[in-house]
Amino acid sequence: MSSFTDNLAEDVTLEGSVMNAVLKGREAVLAQLAVVSQFYSDRVDHFSFDAGEYHVEEYEAVVAGRPIKATATMRRNADGKIDAVVVNHRPLSAALTFSRLLAESAIGAQSDPDRFYRPEGQAYQDLLAYTDEQNASGANA
């Protein structure tokens, strides 16, 4: 059985809540996925299913010590290759933290400077503190 990455079309696109732009092309998507996977720990898959030309997965993981949930939707082209991937992370504070971490990573340094969340004067530690405040106040309940 071939892996997800073996089934990416040459013209695949990647969109996500941690990105400000659409990433295009197999090599670019593979490079970003390799970096993203380094930030995930304790991944737990909840479900996956096929619906026609689409495949959907739901999972959760830990990023920078904080829980994050994701839903990934993949579309297959007529050749059965994945030509579009959309990954939506939640809650917002975790998605912003993850985006900022990616901006500070090697892929962030090599990419379009607007692809990830890069507020002036704010580091991912500021977002972690915000997440902790939100969790302590019960805002994410």
C-alpha positions in Angstrom: 0.0 0.0 0.0 1.4 3.4 -0.9 1.6 6.3 1.5 -0.2 9.6 1.5 2.9 11.4 0.2 3.3 8.8 -2.6 -0.2 9.7 -3.8 0.4 13.5 -4.2 -0.2 14.8 -7.7 2.6 17.0 -9.2 0.2 20.0 -9.1 -1.2 19.4 -5.6 -2.3 22.4 -3.5 -2.2 22.8 0.2 -4.3 25.2 2.2 -4.8 25.5 5.9 -5.8 27.6 8.9 -2.1 28.0 9.8 -1.3 29.5 6.4 -2.1 32.8 4.7 -1.5 31.5 1.2 -2.1 28.5 -1.0 1.0 26.3 -1.4 1.4 24.8 -4.9 3.4 21.9 -6.2 4.3 18.4 -4.9 7.9 19.3 -3.8 6.8 22.4 -1.9 4.0 20.6 -0.2 6.3 17.7 0.8 8.9 20.1 2.2 6.2 21.8 4.3 4.7 18.6 5.5 8.1 17.3 6.6 8.6 20.4 8.8 5.0 20.3 10.1 5.4 16.7 11.2 8.4 17.6 13.4 6.2 19.8 15.5 3.5 17.2 16.2 3.8 14.8 19.1 1.3 12.3 20.6 -0.8 12.3 17.5 -4.1 10.4 17.9 -6.2 9.6 14.8 -10.0 9.8 15.5 -11.5 8.9 12.2 -11.0 8.8 8.5 -13.5 8.1 5.7 -13.9 8.3 1.9 -16.7 10.2 0.3 -16.5 10.0 -3.5 -13.4 11.7 -4.6 -12.7 13.0 -1.1 -10.8 11.5 1.9 -11.3 13.1 5.3 -9.3 12.6 8.5 -9.7 14.0 12.0 -6.9 13.9 14.5 -5.4 15.6 17.5 -1.8 16.1 18.6 0.3 18.2 20.8 2.3 21.2 19.4 4.6 23.2 21.7 3.1 21.4 24.7 -0.5 22.5 23.8 -3.3 20.3 22.4 -4.4 21.0 18.8 -7.1 19.3 16.7 -7.2 19.1 13.0 -9.5 18.0 10.1 -7.8 17.3 6.8 -9.8 17.0 3.6 -8.1 15.6 0.5 -9.4 15.5 -3.0 -8.4 12.9 -5.6 -8.2 13.7 -9.3 -9.3 11.4 -12.1 -6.0 9.4 -11.8 -6.5 8.8 -8.1 -3.8 11.2 -7.1 -4.4 13.8 -4.3 -4.6 17.2 -6.0 -5.9 19.3 -3.1 -5.4 19.2 0.6 -7.0 21.5 3.2 -6.1 21.2 6.9 -8.0 23.2 9.5 -6.5 23.4 13.0 -8.3 24.5 16.1 -8.7 26.2 18.5 -7.6 29.5 17.1 -4.9 30.2 19.7 -3.3 26.8 18.9 -3.5 27.4 15.2 -1.9 30.9 15.5 0.8 29.4 17.8 1.5 26.7 15.2 1.6 29.2 12.4 4.1 31.4 14.3 6.3 28.3 15.0 6.3 27.5 11.3 7.1 31.1 10.5 10.2 30.8 12.8 11.2 27.4 11.3 13.4 26.6 8.4 10.5 26.4 6.0 9.3 29.8 7.2 12.7 31.3 6.5 12.6 29.8 3.0 9.0 30.6 2.1 7.0 33.6 1.1 7.3 35.8 4.1 3.5 36.2 4.2 2.6 32.5 4.2 2.6 32.2 8.0 1.4 34.4 10.9 4.2 36.9 11.7 3.0 39.8 13.8 5.7 42.3 14.5 7.2 42.0 18.0 5.3 38.8 18.9 7.0 35.4 19.3 5.3 32.1 19.6 5.9 32.2 23.4 3.5 35.2 23.6 0.8 33.1 21.9 1.5 30.2 24.3 1.0 32.6 27.2 -2.3 33.8 25.6 -3.4 30.2 25.2 -2.7 29.4 28.8 -4.7 32.5 29.9 -7.6 31.4 27.7 -7.5 27.8 29.1 -7.3 29.1 32.7 -10.4 31.3 32.2 -12.4 28.5 30.7 -12.7 30.3 27.3 -11.9 27.1 25.4 -14.5 25.0 27.2 
